[in-house]
Amino acid sequence: MPSTLPVPVSTAVLLWARQESGYPLETAAKKLHIKADRLSDWEQGERQPTLKQIENLAKLYHRPLSLFFQPKPPSIPSLATEYRRLPGIVPGAESPELRFALRKMSARRETMLQLLVELGESTPVFEHPAHLSETPATVANRLRAILAISPDDQRAWASEWQAWAAWRDAVERVGVLVFQFPKVPLSEARGLSLLRSPLPVAAINPKETPESRAFTLIHEVVHLMLAAGKEEAPAARESRDNEAWSAVERFAEETASHTLVPEAMLAQEIRAGGFPRNGWDIGDVRGLARRFKITPLAMATRLRASGYFDWNHYLGWKRGWDAYVATLKPKTGGFSHPVSMALGRAGKPFTQTVLEALATNRITVVNAAHYLDLKAVYFEKLKGALIARPGAGGDDE
C-alpha cells in the first residue's frame, strides 16, 4: 500500500488513542508537525490520514500500528485503578509521559507474572500489612526487620549509590518489583506504586539523587503496606478529602524516615560524631546525613521529629538550606550505558526472569529485547551487570 494514499481508519480509535495517551488536540498536532484542524478532521472522519501519518500517530501514542485498523477502541481499565493516589495528580489527567510510564510498568508486571508461570516458578507474595492506627516507629521497626537491614549493614555502605542499591535489593527480595520511570518531571511524581497483588510495584523517578531515592522507595513501600492492610485504595477508588489524604502521606513520610533512621541508631550516631558541633547548623546536619546516606533536608526533618530541635529552629534551618541550595549549579547528566539504563529501569528480578526465559527457549530474542528495551547485542554485558550490580550505582540516567 503506497504510504501517500489516504487510509480508512476508525475515527473512534483515533480519538481514543489520543485521549488515552493524555494529549490535548493542539499538543498532539504540534508533535505530529501538522495543523490541529487536520488532526481534528481525521478524528471526525472528514479527512483520512495516509499510512505514513498513521505510523507517526502510532509512534507518538506508543500504540501498535495494528490498533488503528481495528473497528473500535479496545476496552481497558483506567490507569488510576492501579496506581496509588498521587499529590496534585487528577486521575485521568496524567501527563502523556506519566501515562506511558504507568502503562510500561504495568505491562512489565504482567509479563513477569506470565514468565514465572512459563518457567514453573512460584510468584513472590508481599504480605506485610500496616495500619494507620499504628505508630510510624512501630511500622518502621517491622519494615526494617522484613528488609533485613541492620545498623551495621547501613554503616558499612561506602556511598549513597551503594546505599540505594542495598535498599533496592532488599525491597526486591520481599516480593516487590522496583522500577524506574524516566522522562517524567520530578514536579509531577518522585515516586509511585502500583497497588496490585501479587508483585506490587514501587517505582522511582531516576531524576532523584541517590540519597533521595532510598527515602522515596521506602515511602512507596509503606503505601504498599497500607494497601495490604486495606487502609489505602488505588487512585480511582480513593475517596478521602485532601486533609485526610495528607494524614496518610504524613504517615508514609514519617514511617520512611524512621525506617531509614531508627531512633536508637540516630542517638548512637549523634554521640559517636559529637553532634551538634555548631548548634545544628547546615554543616552539622549535612555531616549526620552523610552517615545515613540521606539528604540533609530529610535528616533535619528527622531531627525535628525526634526533638533534637524545635519547629522554630527547623524553619530557620530550612530557610538557610533553601538559600544554600539556590546557589548550587544544577548537575548535568552524563552518558549512561544502555545496559545500566535497562537494568535501572527494569530491576533485577524482572531482568533475571526475562534472561532465564530466553535461556530456556520460553521466549525469543526479539521478545527479550522488547521486554528489556535493550538490543540483544548487549545481553552478555547485561548478565555481567546483574552479577556486579550491588553497590555499583550504575542505574543513573
N, C-alpha and C positions, 0 to 999 in steps of 0.2 A: 504494500500500500504506500503510495507516494506520501511523503511527510508534509507536503504543501497543500493537500486536499482537505477540505472540511470532513470531520468525522462525527457521525451522530453519537452523542452520549446522553446519559440521563441527566437532566437538569437538577433533579433531586440529589443525585450523587455529587455533582459539582458543588452545590450549595452546602451539603452535609460535610464534605471533605474540608472545605474552607472553615466552616464554623467549628467543626470538631477539632481542627488544628489550632484554633484560637486566633485566627487572623481576621481583623476587620477588612472590609472590601478594599478600602484605599491602600492599606498596608500590603495586602497580597498583590494587588495590581502593581504597586511600585516595585516589589521584589521580582515580579514577573516581567518588568520593563514594558508594561502595556498600560493603556488608559483604564481607569476604573469603569468607564462606561462599557468598554469592550468585555471586561470580566462580568459585569452585570448582565450584559446581553447573553453571554454564554449560559449564565445561571438561570436566566429567564427563558431560554430557548429561542431567542430572537436571532442569534447567530451561533455558529458551531466552530469550535477550535480545530486546528489541524493536529495531526498525530504528534508533531514536534511540540506543539503547545501543550498537549495532554501530558507528554513526557515531562515538560517543565512543571506542570501542576503536580504531578506525582512526586517529583523531586522536592518541591517546596513543601508539600504537605506530609512528606515522609510516608507515602502510601504506595502499595504495589500498583503497577500500571494496570493490571487486570481489573482492579476495583472500578475504574472509570468506564468499563464496558459492561458493568452489571446493571440490571434494570432498576434497582433500588438500593438505597444505602444499607449497610449491614446493621444488625441490631446488636449493640454492645452496651454494657453497663457504663454508667458515668464514672470518670476517674475518681470523683470525690467519694465513691463508695469504697475506695481502697485506702487513700492516704488520710493521715490524721489532720485535724483542723490546724491550719497554719495562720499565724497572726497576720492580719491585713490581706489575706487571700480569700476572695469570694468564690465558693465552689462554682465551677463552670466559667469563671472569668480569669483563669490562669493564663499566663503569657504563653505564646507558642513554644518558647524554649522549655518552660516548665512542663507543659503538657507532653511534649515529646519525651522529655526525661522520664516522666511518670510512666508513659507507655513502654519505654525501653526497659525500665526496671521491672515492671510488671511482667513483661514478656520474658525477661531473663529468669524470673522466679518460676514461671510456668514451665520454661524449658528445663530448669533444674529438677523440678518435680517429675517431669516426663523421663528425663535421662536416668534418674535414680531408679525408676520402675524398670526401665530397659536394662539397667545393669544389675538388677536384683538386689539393690542396696536399700537399707532402711532409711526412712526420712527422719532427720532430727526433729525433735519436738521441743519447742520452747514453752515450758510450763512453769513460769515464775511470776505469779500474780502479785500485785501491790495494791494497796487501798489508801484512799485519801484520809482515812481515819488514823493511819499510822503516822509516826513522825518521820520526816525525811532522813534523820540519822539512822533510824531503825531499818528503813528500806535500804539505805546505803550500805550498812554493815552486811545485810543479807546479800546484796548485789556483789560486793567485793568477795564474799565467800563463794558465790556462784562462779565468778570470773577467775577465782583462784589466783589473785594478785596480792602478794604480801608486801608489807612495807620494805622489806629487804630487796624484793624484786624491783620495786619502784626506785629505791635509792641507787640501784646498780645501773639504771639506764644512763647512758653516756650523753644522749642528746634528745631534743624534742622529737626528732624523727624516729628514734628508737622507741621512745615512749608511745608515740602514735601507733607504730607498728605493733607494739605489745598489747595495747588496749584493743586494737582492731582484731588481732589474732584471738584474744581472749573472748571477745564477743562472738566471733565467728565459730568458735569451738562449742558454744552452748546453743546452737541451732538458729542463729540469726544471720541472714545474708547482709553483708555490709557492702554497699555500692557507693560510687561517687557519681555525681551528675554535673558534667561540665556545661558551660555556656549559659548558665542561669546566674543572673546578678545576685550578689550577696544581699542586696537590699530586698530581694524577693524571698529568698529562702537560704538559710545557712545549713539547715538540715531538715530532713523529713523522715517519716516512717510509713510503711505500708502495713496496716493492721490486719494482716492475713495469717491464717494458721492452717497447716504448719508452714515453717520457713517464713516468718515475718521478715521485713526488710527495714534496716536502719541505713539511711543514706546521708552522705556528707557532700557539701559543696567544696570542690577542690581549691576554690579560691581562698578558703580558710587557711590561716597559717597553721603549721603543725602543732603548735602549742594550743591553738583554739580547737583543733579537730577533736581531740580527746573529750573535751567538755561537751561539744555538740553531739558526739557519738553517744556518750553516756546519757545525755539529756534525752535523746531519741529512744534509747533502750528503756528508760524509765516510762516513757509513753507506751511502749510495748507491754511493760509490766502492768500498767494501769488498764490497758485494753484486756490483758489476760485476766485481770481481776474484775472485769465488767464495769470499770469505772470510766471508761472512755470509749467512744464510738467513732467510726470514720466521719470525715467532714460532712458528708451528705446527710448524716443522721445525728450530728451534734446539735442539741437544742439549747445549750446553756447560753445565757446572755454574756456580754463581754466581761462583766465583773466576775461572774462565776468562772468563766474560762480563764481569766487572768490568774485566779487562785490555783487552777490546775497547772498553768505554766510556772507559777512560782514554786509549786511543789516539785515539779520536774527539775527546775533550776537548782533548788536547794538540795535535792537528793543527789543530783550530779555533782554538786560542789562537795558534799560530804563524802561521796564515793571517791573522788579524786584526792581529797584532803581530809582524811579521817581526823577526828578530834584529838585522839591520843598522839597520832603521828605529827600533827600540827604543833602540839605543845613540845614534843621532843625536838623537832627541827628548830623551833624558836629558841629553845635552851641551847642546843648544840651550836647554833650560829650566833648566839649572843644578841639576838634581836629583842627590842629595837635598838639600833645603834645611833639613829638620828631622829628619834621621835616619830617613827613610822612615816618617813618621807618617801619620795619616789624610789630612791636608792635602796632603802630598807625593803620595801615591798617587792621591788624587782629581784633583789637578792634572794628573798624567800621563795618567790615564784619559780626561780631557776631550779631550786631544789626539788620542786614538784613537777617541773616541766609544763607549767601552765602560764597563762597570760598574767601580767601584773594586775590588770583590772579584775580578773577572776579571783586572784589572791586577795585583793583589797576587799572585795565583796565577802569573801570567806572570813577574813579577819573581823570585819564589821559584824557578821552574823554570830561569831563566837565571842564578841565583846572585847576584842583587843583594842578597838577604838570605837567611838560613838558615831552617830549619824553626822554630826557637825564636822567631825574630823574626816569622815568618809567623803562628804560632799566637797569639802575643801581639797582633799587629796584628788578627787576625781576631776575637779576643775583644773588643777595643776597638771594632771595626767593628760587630759584632753588638749591642753595648751602645748604640752611637750610633743604629743603625737602629731599635732598640726605642723610642727617644724620638721618632721621627718619626710624625706623624699620617698615617694612610693616605689616599692620594689618592682623591677621589670622582670617579666617571666623569661626564663631561659629555655633552651631546647630540651624537650623531653623525648626520650626514645619511644617509639611505638609500643615496644614491649612493656615499658614502665607504665605508659598510659593505659594500655589494655588491662594489665593486672590491677592497677589502681582503681579503675572504673568497675571491673567485674568482681574483684575479690578472689581470694584464694580458693574457697570451696567450689565456687562456680567454675573457675578456670580448671581446677583439677578434674572436676567431673566431666567437663567437655573433652579434655585431653584423654581421659580414660575411655570415654565413649568412642572417641576416634581410634584409639589403640585397639579396641576390641571390635572394630568394624560395626558399631551400632549407628554411627553417623559417617557422612563423607567429609572429606577435607573442605569442600565448599560449605557444608553445614557448619563445621567448626569455625571457619573463617568468619562466617556471618554471625554466629553466636558471640564470638570474641571481638568482633570489629578489628580483626588483625589479619594481615596477609599470611598465608601459610608458610612463606619463606622465613618467618620469624618464630615458628613454633619451637624449634630446638632451643633458641635463646629463651623463650618463654618457660620451657621446662627447667632450664638452669636458674632463671629468676625465681621460680617457685621454691627452689631449694635455698637460695641465698636471701630470700625476702626478709626474714626477721631482722629488724634494725637497719635495713638498707635504705629506707626512706626514698625509694625510687618511684613513688607514685605521685609526685608533684606534677602539676600541669600549668 
